[in-house]
Amino acid sequence: MQRIIQKAKDFNELVMFEHSIFSLPFIFIAMIVAADGWFGLWLFIMGILAAVSARNFAMGVNRYADSDIDAKNPRTSSRPNVDGRLDKGSILIFIIVNAVVFIAVAYMINSLAFALSIPILSVLAAYSYFKRFSSLAHVVLGVALGLAPIAGVVAVSASVTLWSVLLSLGVIFWVAGFDLLYSLQDIAFDKEHGLYSIPSRYGADATLFISALFHALAVLFWVLFVWAADLGVFAYIAAIGSGFVLFYEQKLVRKDFTKIDRAFFTVNGYLGIAFLIFIILDRIVA
């Protein structure tokens, strides 16, 4: 039993289950808006299973593909995929199991969700390889998480609406913006090993500018989402308020690069949760 518990801890460290917090709120935002309120316990459970299995799959592929890179980077050299706690075979099984779970959940939701499941997994897997040949890896990560609202509305209505696309675009630029900030930690390493990232190719100042631009676009698309979905004042507070949160994040990183982890995990985690709470309030008072 102790061995099983330790393996579970190792897999948790590998993929950081708790970081599903980035995508889950926006899945549920889309589901709430599509259903105009509570969408039911069944879809709630299916939404959690889909989000967690999709992220586990994506992170598993990333760790599997990046074992050689992670071993050379002092920041990542103690990860379970590098230090021997998890071998490549175990990680591959983990990837396959989560892919099967995601596809099975999509099948149980509706036919459109099932049809989109494999293309979605393909996009999630693609991110891990982009840094080897393109600086657009940050945007690809944004697209991977930006699929969450699309998945949410598909689960409820078996369709893709304009407002869900606008919500997704906001998520894409939000994620790409904070991934740019996070990648500032690896400028020297990426340059030394020929990896493609915007910081390694264009420098810190350009990265900070592009990140701020992406976050401004995120807020714009979220405001357009609220307008297109015909939501109320609390939804506008969520969209506009996110701009102040992202401004704080940008200021935090510019002041001190050692605060990148705080900006990446804490600030962005709270943003998604707060956005969801305000959307719930908006539907309650509608």
C-alpha positions in Angstrom: 0.0 0.0 0.0 2.8 2.3 0.9 4.3 1.8 -2.6 1.0 2.6 -4.3 0.7 5.8 -2.3 4.2 6.8 -3.2 3.6 6.1 -6.9 0.4 8.3 -6.7 2.5 11.1 -5.2 5.1 10.7 -7.9 2.5 11.0 -10.6 1.0 14.0 -8.9 4.4 15.6 -8.9 4.8 14.7 -12.5 1.6 16.4 -13.7 0.6 18.6 -10.8 -3.1 17.6 -10.6 -4.0 20.7 -8.7 -3.1 22.9 -11.7 -6.2 21.7 -13.5 -7.6 24.8 -11.8 -6.5 26.8 -14.9 -9.0 25.0 -17.3 -11.8 23.8 -15.0 -13.4 27.2 -14.3 -13.7 28.1 -18.0 -15.2 24.7 -18.8 -17.9 25.4 -16.2 -18.3 29.0 -17.3 -19.2 27.8 -20.8 -21.5 25.1 -19.5 -23.3 27.5 -17.2 -23.8 30.0 -20.0 -24.9 27.4 -22.5 -27.4 25.9 -20.0 -28.4 29.3 -18.7 -27.8 28.1 -15.2 -27.1 24.7 -13.6 -26.4 22.0 -16.2 -26.9 18.9 -14.0 -24.8 16.6 -11.8 -24.0 14.2 -14.6 -22.4 16.9 -16.8 -20.6 18.3 -13.8 -18.9 14.9 -13.1 -18.2 14.4 -16.8 -16.7 17.9 -17.1 -14.3 17.2 -14.2 -13.3 13.8 -15.7 -12.8 15.3 -19.1 -10.7 18.3 -17.9 -8.5 16.2 -15.5 -7.9 13.4 -18.0 -7.1 15.8 -20.9 -4.7 17.7 -18.8 -3.1 14.5 -17.4 -2.7 13.3 -21.0 -1.1 16.6 -22.1 1.3 16.8 -19.1 2.2 13.1 -19.5 3.1 13.6 -23.1 5.1 16.7 -22.2 7.1 14.9 -19.5 7.6 11.9 -21.7 8.8 13.9 -24.7 10.9 16.3 -22.6 12.8 13.8 -20.4 16.1 14.6 -22.2 15.6 18.4 -22.0 14.4 18.3 -18.3 17.5 16.3 -17.3 19.8 19.1 -18.5 17.8 21.9 -17.0 18.7 22.6 -13.3 15.1 23.8 -12.7 13.5 20.5 -13.8 16.2 18.0 -13.2 14.5 16.6 -10.0 11.2 15.8 -11.7 10.0 12.2 -11.4 10.5 11.6 -15.2 14.2 12.5 -14.8 15.4 11.2 -11.5 14.2 7.6 -12.0 11.1 7.5 -9.8 8.9 7.0 -13.0 10.3 5.2 -16.0 9.2 5.9 -19.5 7.0 2.8 -19.7 5.0 3.9 -16.6 4.5 7.4 -18.1 3.4 5.9 -21.4 0.8 3.8 -19.7 -0.4 6.8 -17.8 -0.7 8.7 -21.1 -2.7 5.9 -22.7 -5.0 5.5 -19.7 -5.9 9.2 -19.6 -6.5 9.3 -23.4 -8.9 6.3 -23.1 -10.7 8.0 -20.2 -11.0 11.3 -22.1 -12.4 9.5 -25.3 -14.8 7.4 -23.2 -16.1 10.5 -21.3 -16.6 12.3 -24.7 -18.5 9.3 -26.0 -20.8 9.3 -23.0 -21.5 13.0 -23.4 -22.7 13.2 -27.0 -21.7 12.4 -30.6 -20.1 15.8 -31.4 -17.9 15.6 -28.2 -16.8 12.1 -29.2 -16.0 13.2 -32.8 -13.8 16.0 -31.4 -12.1 14.0 -28.8 -9.2 12.7 -30.9 -8.5 16.0 -32.6 -8.4 17.7 -29.2 -5.9 15.1 -27.9 -3.8 15.7 -31.0 -3.6 19.5 -30.2 -2.8 18.7 -26.6 0.1 16.5 -27.6 1.4 18.9 -30.2 2.5 21.5 -27.7 5.2 19.3 -26.3 7.1 19.3 -29.6 6.6 22.9 -30.9 9.5 24.3 -28.8 11.9 22.2 -30.9 11.1 24.1 -34.1 8.8 27.1 -33.4 8.5 30.0 -31.0 4.7 29.7 -31.4 4.8 27.0 -28.7 3.3 29.6 -26.2 0.3 30.1 -28.4 -0.1 26.4 -29.0 -0.3 25.9 -25.2 -2.9 28.7 -25.2 -5.0 26.9 -27.9 -4.7 23.6 -25.8 -6.3 25.3 -22.8 -8.5 27.5 -24.9 -10.3 24.3 -26.1 -11.8 24.0 -22.6 -14.7 26.5 -23.1 -15.5 24.9 -26.6 -15.6 21.5 -24.9 -18.0 22.9 -22.2 -20.5 24.3 -24.7 -20.3 21.2 -26.8 -21.1 19.1 -23.8 -24.3 21.1 -23.0 -25.6 22.0 -26.4 -23.7 19.8 -29.0 -22.9 23.0 -30.9 -20.2 25.7 -31.1 -21.5 29.3 -30.5 -20.0 32.7 -31.3 -19.7 33.6 -27.6 -17.9 30.3 -26.8 -15.3 31.1 -29.5 -14.8 34.6 -28.0 -14.4 33.1 -24.6 -11.9 30.6 -25.9 -9.9 33.3 -27.7 -9.7 35.1 -24.3 -8.4 31.9 -22.7 -5.9 31.4 -25.5 -4.3 34.9 -25.1 -4.5 34.7 -21.3 -2.6 31.4 -21.2 -0.1 32.4 -23.9 0.6 35.6 -22.0 1.3 34.0 -18.7 3.3 31.2 -20.3 5.5 33.9 -21.8 6.2 35.2 -18.3 6.9 31.7 -17.0 9.3 31.0 -19.8 11.5 34.0 -18.8 13.0 31.6 -16.2 14.6 29.5 -19.0 16.0 32.2 -21.3 19.7 31.2 -20.9 18.9 27.4 -21.0 16.8 27.7 -24.2 19.4 29.7 -25.9 22.2 27.3 -25.0 20.2 24.3 -26.2 18.7 25.8 -29.3 15.1 25.6 -28.1 12.5 27.9 -29.6 10.8 30.3 -27.3 10.0 34.0 -27.6 12.3 34.9 -24.7 15.3 33.1 -26.1 14.8 34.5 -29.6 13.7 38.1 -28.9 14.8 38.8 -25.3 13.1 39.7 -22.0 11.9 43.2 -23.0 10.1 41.9 -26.1 8.6 39.0 -24.2 7.2 41.4 -21.6 5.7 43.6 -24.3 4.1 40.6 -26.1 2.8 39.1 -22.9 1.1 42.4 -22.0 -0.4 42.6 -25.5 -1.7 39.1 -25.2 -3.3 39.8 -21.9 -4.9 43.0 -23.2 -6.4 40.9 -26.1 -7.6 38.3 -23.5 -9.6 41.0 -21.7 -10.9 42.4 -25.0 -12.2 38.9 -26.0 -13.7 38.3 -22.6 -15.6 41.5 -22.8 -16.8 40.6 -26.3 -17.8 37.2 -24.9 -20.0 38.8 -22.3 -21.6 41.0 -24.9 -22.2 38.2 -27.4 -23.7 35.9 -24.7 -26.0 38.8 -23.6 -24.8 38.5 -20.0 -25.3 41.0 -17.2 -23.3 43.3 -15.0 -21.6 40.7 -12.9 -20.2 39.1 -16.1 -18.8 42.5 -17.2 -17.3 42.9 -13.7 -15.6 39.5 -14.2 -14.2 40.4 -17.7 -13.0 43.9 -16.8 -11.8 42.9 -13.4 -9.6 40.2 -15.0 -7.8 43.1 -16.6 -6.8 44.5 -13.2 -5.7 41.1 -12.1 -3.5 40.6 -15.2 -2.1 44.2 -14.8 -1.1 43.2 -11.3 0.5 40.0 -12.7 2.5 42.0 -15.3 3.6 44.5 -12.7 4.6 41.7 -10.3 6.9 40.0 -12.8 8.4 43.3 -14.1 9.3 44.3 -10.5 11.0 41.0 -9.7 11.6 37.9 -11.9 11.8 35.7 -8.7 8.0 36.3 -8.4 7.3 34.4 -11.6 6.0 31.3 -9.8 3.7 33.5 -7.7 2.3 35.2 -10.8 2.0 32.0 -12.8 0.3 29.8 -10.2 -1.4 31.9 -7.6 -2.6 34.9 -9.5 -3.9 33.0 -12.5 -5.5 30.3 -10.3 -7.5 33.0 -8.5 -8.4 34.7 -11.7 -10.2 31.6 -13.1 -12.0 30.9 -9.9 -13.1 34.6 -9.5 -14.3 34.7 -13.1 -16.4 31.6 -12.5 -17.9 33.0 -9.3 -19.0 36.2 -11.0 -20.6 34.2 -13.9 -22.5 32.2 -11.3 -23.7 35.3 -9.6 -24.7 36.8 -13.0 -26.9 33.8 -13.7 -28.4 33.8 -10.2 -29.6 37.4 -10.5 -30.5 37.2 -14.2 
